[in-house]
């Protein structure tokens, strides 16, 4: 099998019916997670966001991601509950990586299913905007020259994106 960013060679074994929130240290096989999600007959739209590790113009080799176990899952669950109260969703799933994630590899998968596309698109954007600001994850850069950089600061653009939902 080809080890591409969407289908890594040694990925986390995807359960037959995945939990709504999953945090994994192994490579994220986005295709397998989406196939396991299983949209129902009344799901007319499935919106998907896959966030990948950027190379930052050739400067970055990888990102090291850490989370606060238990608290991260709980906060993502609360974010998802808020999305479910705003939109009629038939499906909602978040899978997030931790550990060392190489440039081009997926970091996060957010998928939402609904009867109509607007609800699915809005729910995915909402979940990502709150995940970036509220879920306890930390990122540290690993540079192509072999050095380990600083922990990445929060961005004002992420706060602004979150604020649009107020």
BELWO-V602373 format. One record per helix or strand of 2 or more residues. SS is the DSSP state (@ for helix, = for strand). FROM is the first residue (numbers start at 1). TO is the last residue. If there is no record, write none. Layout:
# BELWO-V602373
ss = {SS | SS}
from = {FROM | FROM}
to = {TO | TO}
This chain:
# BELWO-V602373
ss = {= | @ | = | = | @ | = | = | = | @ | = | = | @}
from = {21 | 30 | 45 | 60 | 71 | 89 | 99 | 106 | 117 | 137 | 148 | 156}
to = {24 | 37 | 52 | 67 | 86 | 97 | 102 | 114 | 134 | 143 | 151 | 163}
